[in-house]
C-alpha cells in the first residue's frame, strides 16, 4: 500500500520518492504552509501541544474526517500524508496496521501531540533527522483514532529523510514507540522495520549483472535478450516483495548528474506503479494491509488497490513533484520560490492540476488559502 525509497546522484545528493496505494480516492489537497503559522494538537485527556512553524513546507494532505453540509472541512482538518520543508526534510506516512496499541499510550496530564499531527510538527519544526530523533525522546505522542479509516488506532508508521541522506523510521508496537535509523533509505508497510532488515539477509544473491550464458554437459545455452539479472527479484505487490525491489533499484540503477536525477528517480518509481485491477481483494479474502479509507470514489467491482498518486522530492534543490493516477505527466513545484513569494497559506485540490503536468508553482501561489 506504499513504497518509499531514496536515490542518490553522482554527487551523493539524495532524492526521495514514494507511492500511495488505496482502493478508493480521497479529496487530496496540496498545501503550502509558511513559517510562522501557529499549530495546536489536542489529545484527549492531555494538555495541548502548541507550536509555531519555524520552516515553510509543501505537503499532500488529507482530511481527518468526512465533510458534511453542517461541518465543512477547515484547514485544521487537513493532515500531512507527505511533505517537504524548506530545510530539505521530508515526512511520509505509510500504512502499518500491525502497529496496534491503545490510544491511551501517552501518559495522562502530559502535553501529548496527536500522532495525526506529527507531519506538521516534523516539517514545521526541524531541519535535520537528528533534530527529530532528539525531540521524540521527550515529546509524548498520542496514538490517534482515525475516523477516516474506520476509527482504527493510528494504523501507520512514519519515514523521515533529510538532505544529508539520513533517514529514520518511526513505529509503534502495542503503544510503545520505536525510532530506527534506516540505512537502506527504503520502507514499505508491515511487518516491522527490523523484520525487513533481517529479511535482506535472504537476498545477498541480488545483482544487476546479467549471466546470459551457461553450459550444461556439452550443451551451451544463451539468453536471447538482456535482463536476466532481474529474474531473481520477487515479483508480487506485497510489502515484503516491494521492499526488496526498492532496495534493488535504489542501489543498482545508474548514478547520474543532478540535472538528470529526478528523471532517473521517476523511472525507478514507475516500477512500483500499480494499475487498477492488477490484483483484487474480494470481501471474504484475508490478508492485506487492512487499512480501508472511506474515500470519495464509490468504485464498482471488487476492491482493487492502485497507485492513487506518486511523489518525488529533490531535498537539496527544493523541488516537489506530484503525479496522480489520472495524470499523464509529473507536476512540479519550486518550494524555494513559493517560500520567497507566498504571503500566507496556499491550497489547491489535486484534481485541479493539469493532467499533462508541468510547473505548477504559480498555480499554487495563486491558490491562496485566504
C-alpha positions as semicolon CSV with decimal commas, in nm:
position;residue;x (nm);y (nm);z (nm)
1;X;0,000;0,000;0,000
2;X;0,301;0,234;-0,008
3;X;0,660;0,216;-0,128
4;X;0,921;0,478;-0,038
5;X;1,288;0,490;-0,132
6;X;1,591;0,716;-0,153
7;X;1,805;0,755;-0,464
8;X;2,140;0,936;-0,469
9;X;2,303;1,107;-0,767
10;X;2,669;1,107;-0,872
11;X;2,748;1,372;-0,614
12;X;2,584;1,173;-0,336
13;X;2,287;1,408;-0,304
14;X;1,961;1,235;-0,202
15;X;1,626;1,232;-0,381
16;X;1,313;1,079;-0,235
17;X;1,017;0,903;-0,395
18;X;0,706;0,730;-0,269
19;X;0,382;0,584;-0,398
20;X;0,048;0,569;-0,221
21;X;-0,193;0,286;-0,298
22;X;-0,557;0,271;-0,189
23;X;-0,873;0,111;-0,320
24;X;-1,060;0,445;-0,312
25;X;-0,978;0,804;-0,392
26;X;-0,963;1,090;-0,143
27;X;-1,014;1,467;-0,158
28;X;-0,638;1,521;-0,165
29;X;-0,527;1,877;-0,103
30;X;-0,182;2,005;-0,196
31;X;-0,090;2,277;0,051
32;X;0,189;2,521;0,123
33;X;0,221;2,625;0,489
34;X;0,456;2,918;0,555
35;X;0,687;2,966;0,851
36;X;0,526;3,150;1,141
37;X;0,199;2,954;1,132
38;X;0,059;2,860;1,476
39;X;-0,037;2,496;1,543
40;X;-0,221;2,323;1,823
41;X;-0,255;1,948;1,877
42;X;-0,507;1,837;2,139
43;X;-0,501;1,475;2,255
44;X;-0,788;1,352;2,476
45;X;-0,724;1,397;2,849
46;X;-0,384;1,554;2,779
47;X;-0,259;1,911;2,777
48;X;-0,247;2,059;2,426
49;X;0,078;2,093;2,238
50;X;0,119;2,432;2,072
51;X;0,400;2,532;1,839
52;X;0,479;2,794;1,580
53;X;0,623;2,692;1,246
54;X;0,992;2,763;1,201
55;X;1,005;2,639;0,841
56;X;0,767;2,654;0,549
57;X;0,663;2,330;0,383
58;X;0,466;2,184;0,094
59;X;0,255;1,876;0,155
60;X;-0,006;1,639;0,021
61;X;-0,279;1,640;0,284
62;X;-0,600;1,451;0,357
63;X;-0,897;1,535;0,581
64;X;-0,919;1,355;0,914
65;X;-1,296;1,327;0,875
66;X;-1,556;1,326;0,602
67;X;-1,711;1,670;0,541
68;X;-2,080;1,734;0,592
69;X;-2,304;2,021;0,491
70;X;-2,321;2,132;0,852
71;X;-1,948;2,086;0,915
72;X;-1,738;2,156;0,606
73;X;-1,366;2,097;0,619
74;X;-1,137;2,360;0,767
75;X;-0,757;2,391;0,732
76;X;-0,718;2,233;1,076
77;X;-0,881;1,916;0,941
78;X;-0,607;1,866;0,680
79;X;-0,337;1,620;0,793
80;X;0,002;1,576;0,629
81;X;0,050;1,249;0,440
82;X;0,363;1,350;0,251
83;X;0,571;1,667;0,252
84;X;0,899;1,856;0,207
85;X;1,014;2,158;0,406
86;X;1,247;2,441;0,311
87;X;1,534;2,279;0,504
88;X;1,526;1,960;0,294
89;X;1,339;1,739;0,541
90;X;1,072;1,502;0,409
91;X;0,791;1,336;0,606
92;X;0,597;1,032;0,486
93;X;0,304;0,844;0,635
94;X;0,280;0,477;0,526
95;X;0,023;0,213;0,617
96;X;0,122;-0,007;0,909
97;X;-0,190;-0,164;1,063
98;X;0,012;-0,401;1,280
99;X;0,112;-0,104;1,496
100;X;-0,175;-0,166;1,736
101;X;-0,165;-0,035;2,085
102;X;-0,405;0,163;2,297
103;X;-0,495;0,518;2,213
104;X;-0,409;0,593;2,575
105;X;-0,039;0,521;2,513
106;X;0,058;0,873;2,617
107;X;0,078;0,941;2,988
108;X;-0,214;1,139;3,128
109;X;-0,171;1,512;3,205
110;X;0,143;1,536;2,988
111;X;0,142;1,756;2,680
112;X;0,090;1,492;2,409
113;X;0,085;1,552;2,037
114;X;-0,165;1,357;1,832
115;X;0,016;1,115;1,601
116;X;-0,203;1,251;1,321
117;X;-0,032;1,590;1,369
118;X;0,327;1,465;1,353
119;X;0,363;1,559;0,987
120;X;0,300;1,928;1,053
121;X;0,520;1,911;1,365
122;X;0,818;1,749;1,190
123;X;0,805;1,965;0,878
124;X;0,744;2,296;1,054
125;X;0,993;2,250;1,338
126;X;1,303;2,060;1,228
127;X;1,589;2,095;0,981
128;X;1,755;1,753;1,025
129;X;1,668;1,393;1,105
130;X;1,891;1,420;1,412
131;X;1,674;1,700;1,550
132;X;1,361;1,491;1,502
133;X;1,517;1,195;1,685
134;X;1,622;1,414;1,975
135;X;1,280;1,580;2,006
136;X;1,098;1,245;2,007
137;X;1,290;1,143;2,319
138;X;1,084;1,386;2,525
139;X;0,770;1,452;2,319
140;X;0,479;1,229;2,418
141;X;0,275;1,100;2,123
142;X;-0,090;1,003;2,146
143;X;-0,192;0,729;1,902
144;X;-0,490;0,892;1,742
145;X;-0,800;0,701;1,640
146;X;-0,863;0,787;1,277
147;X;-1,230;0,820;1,180
148;X;-1,143;0,813;0,810
149;X;-1,007;0,456;0,842
150;X;-1,284;0,303;1,050
151;X;-1,174;0,453;1,383
152;X;-0,855;0,242;1,379
153;X;-0,575;0,331;1,621
154;X;-0,326;0,522;1,401
155;X;-0,251;0,237;1,155
156;X;0,061;0,399;1,010
157;X;0,434;0,427;1,053
158;X;0,641;0,730;0,961
159;X;0,951;0,789;0,750
160;X;1,170;1,100;0,775
161;X;1,462;1,189;0,545
162;X;1,689;1,493;0,529
163;X;1,920;1,645;0,269
164;X;2,229;1,475;0,412
165;X;2,079;1,134;0,327
166;X;1,993;1,048;0,688
167;X;1,667;0,859;0,740
168;X;1,461;0,719;1,026
169;X;1,152;0,502;1,061
170;X;0,909;0,567;1,350
171;X;0,689;0,275;1,453
172;X;0,467;0,178;1,745
173;X;0,422;-0,174;1,878
174;X;0,147;-0,217;2,137
175;X;0,167;0,150;2,212
176;X;0,546;0,158;2,251
177;X;0,736;0,397;2,025
178;X;1,045;0,283;1,836
179;X;1,272;0,510;1,630
180;X;1,507;0,326;1,394
181;X;1,789;0,457;1,180
182;X;1,726;0,348;0,821
183;X;2,050;0,250;0,645
184;X;1,864;0,143;0,329
185;X;1,652;0,453;0,276
186;X;1,367;0,216;0,183
187;X;1,033;0,150;0,351
188;X;0,706;-0,017;0,258
189;X;0,445;-0,147;0,505
190;X;0,440;-0,432;0,759
191;X;0,596;-0,629;0,915
192;X;0,815;-0,422;1,145
193;X;1,113;-0,236;1,003
194;X;1,369;-0,460;1,185
195;X;1,200;-0,762;1,022
196;X;1,257;-0,612;0,676
197;X;1,626;-0,557;0,753
198;X;1,664;-0,915;0,875
199;X;1,490;-1,041;0,562
200;X;1,752;-0,869;0,347
201;X;1,993;-1,142;0,463
202;X;1,795;-1,378;0,241
203;X;1,874;-1,167;-0,068
204;X;2,252;-1,143;-0,075
205;X;2,247;-1,303;-0,421
206;X;2,086;-0,997;-0,583
207;X;2,292;-0,840;-0,860
208;X;2,233;-0,627;-1,168
209;X;2,489;-0,826;-1,370
210;X;2,333;-1,044;-1,639
211;X;2,464;-1,402;-1,661
212;X;2,339;-1,466;-2,010
213;X;2,513;-1,792;-2,098
214;X;2,582;-2,129;-1,941
215;X;2,695;-2,480;-2,025
216;X;2,501;-2,790;-1,920
217;X;2,703;-3,100;-2,006
218;X;2,808;-3,035;-2,363
219;X;2,511;-2,804;-2,430
220;X;2,585;-2,435;-2,447
221;X;2,285;-2,207;-2,398
222;X;2,245;-1,831;-2,422
223;X;1,973;-1,581;-2,335
224;X;1,811;-1,419;-2,640
225;X;1,785;-1,086;-2,457
226;X;1,931;-0,885;-2,168
227;X;1,774;-0,851;-1,824
228;X;1,813;-1,199;-1,676
229;X;1,960;-1,042;-1,359
230;X;1,615;-0,924;-1,254
231;X;1,478;-1,279;-1,263
232;X;1,590;-1,310;-0,901
233;X;1,367;-1,023;-0,790
234;X;1,043;-1,112;-0,608
235;X;0,751;-1,014;-0,823
236;X;0,441;-0,972;-0,608
237;X;0,288;-0,648;-0,486
238;X;0,322;-0,740;-0,119
239;X;0,506;-0,507;0,116
240;X;0,776;-0,770;0,171
241;X;0,850;-0,811;-0,200
242;X;0,827;-0,440;-0,273
243;X;1,084;-0,368;-0,003
244;X;1,335;-0,599;-0,174
245;X;1,267;-0,449;-0,518
246;X;1,302;-0,096;-0,383
247;X;1,640;-0,183;-0,231
248;X;1,747;-0,333;-0,565
249;X;1,650;-0,035;-0,779
250;X;1,775;0,232;-0,539
251;X;2,114;0,058;-0,518
252;X;2,175;-0,063;-0,874
253;X;2,022;0,198;-1,104
254;X;2,298;0,416;-1,253
255;X;2,405;0,731;-1,071
256;X;2,361;1,041;-1,284
257;X;2,437;1,412;-1,266
258;X;2,198;1,621;-1,059
259;X;2,016;1,763;-1,363
260;X;1,910;1,409;-1,459
261;X;1,848;1,270;-1,110
262;X;1,476;1,347;-1,084
263;X;1,417;1,191;-1,426
264;X;1,606;0,877;-1,322
265;X;1,411;0,854;-0,996
266;X;1,087;0,887;-1,193
267;X;1,188;0,580;-1,396
268;X;1,254;0,391;-1,073
269;X;0,915;0,487;-0,929
270;X;0,743;0,359;-1,244
271;X;0,837;0,008;-1,128
272;X;0,600;0,048;-0,832
273;X;0,308;0,196;-1,023
274;X;0,004;-0,028;-0,981
275;X;-0,288;-0,004;-1,227
276;X;-0,643;-0,070;-1,114
277;X;-0,739;-0,435;-1,133
278;X;-0,385;-0,576;-1,122
279;X;-0,499;-0,754;-0,807
280;X;-0,834;-0,753;-0,631
281;X;-0,942;-0,827;-0,276
282;X;-1,285;-0,990;-0,252
283;X;-1,463;-0,923;0,078
284;X;-1,402;-1,279;0,200
285;X;-1,029;-1,265;0,130
286;X;-0,786;-1,244;0,420
287;X;-0,453;-1,065;0,439
288;X;-0,364;-0,726;0,305
289;X;-0,281;-0,410;0,490
290;X;-0,632;-0,386;0,630
291;X;-0,648;-0,006;0,607
292;X;-0,977;0,091;0,448
293;X;-1,010;0,462;0,378
294;X;-1,360;0,600;0,348
295;X;-1,289;0,768;0,020
296;X;-1,487;0,983;-0,218
297;X;-1,489;0,731;-0,500
298;X;-1,766;0,471;-0,486
299;X;-1,582;0,238;-0,721
300;X;-1,769;-0,056;-0,871
301;X;-1,640;-0,411;-0,873
302;X;-1,423;-0,584;-0,614
303;X;-1,178;-0,366;-0,419
304;X;-0,853;-0,313;-0,604
305;X;-0,559;-0,117;-0,468
306;X;-0,398;0,113;-0,721
307;X;-0,140;0,390;-0,716
308;X;-0,358;0,688;-0,633
309;X;-0,057;0,917;-0,652
310;X;0,322;0,921;-0,656
311;X;0,551;1,197;-0,540
312;X;0,920;1,279;-0,556
313;X;1,136;1,536;-0,378
314;X;1,474;1,693;-0,453
315;X;1,582;1,752;-0,094
316;X;1,869;1,989;-0,175
317;X;1,709;2,160;-0,473
318;X;1,375;2,224;-0,304
319;X;1,166;2,071;-0,584
320;X;0,848;1,872;-0,512
321;X;0,689;1,652;-0,779
322;X;0,339;1,502;-0,786
323;X;0,155;1,269;-1,025
324;X;-0,196;1,135;-0,969
325;X;-0,346;0,821;-1,121
326;X;-0,537;1,036;-1,371
327;X;-0,233;1,234;-1,484
328;X;-0,009;1,162;-1,781
329;X;0,290;1,357;-1,652
330;X;0,455;1,497;-1,339
331;X;0,357;1,830;-1,190
332;X;0,643;2,018;-1,024
333;X;0,662;2,284;-0,753
334;X;0,955;2,509;-0,669
335;X;0,943;2,526;-0,289
336;X;1,213;2,794;-0,270
337;X;1,016;3,027;-0,496
338;X;0,693;2,958;-0,309
339;X;0,856;3,031;0,027
340;X;1,001;3,359;-0,103
341;X;0,674;3,470;-0,268
342;X;0,377;3,341;-0,069
343;X;0,218;3,582;0,179
344;X;0,019;3,309;0,353
345;X;-0,101;2,950;0,320
346;X;-0,185;2,823;-0,029
347;X;-0,402;2,520;-0,107
348;X;-0,517;2,352;-0,425
349;X;-0,720;2,037;-0,483
350;X;-0,507;1,786;-0,671
351;X;-0,778;1,716;-0,936
352;X;-0,736;2,078;-1,044
353;X;-0,376;2,014;-1,151
354;X;-0,317;1,982;-1,525
355;X;-0,304;1,608;-1,611
356;X;-0,037;1,695;-1,868
357;X;0,188;1,810;-1,585
358;X;0,440;2,092;-1,591
359;X;0,546;2,357;-1,341
360;X;0,251;2,448;-1,117
361;X;0,438;2,678;-0,879
362;X;0,246;2,985;-0,989
363;X;-0,084;2,797;-0,981
364;X;-0,028;2,708;-0,617
365;X;0,079;3,063;-0,532
366;X;-0,242;3,191;-0,690
367;X;-0,449;2,949;-0,478
368;X;-0,415;3,143;-0,154
369;X;-0,593;2,979;0,139
370;X;-0,706;3,322;0,245
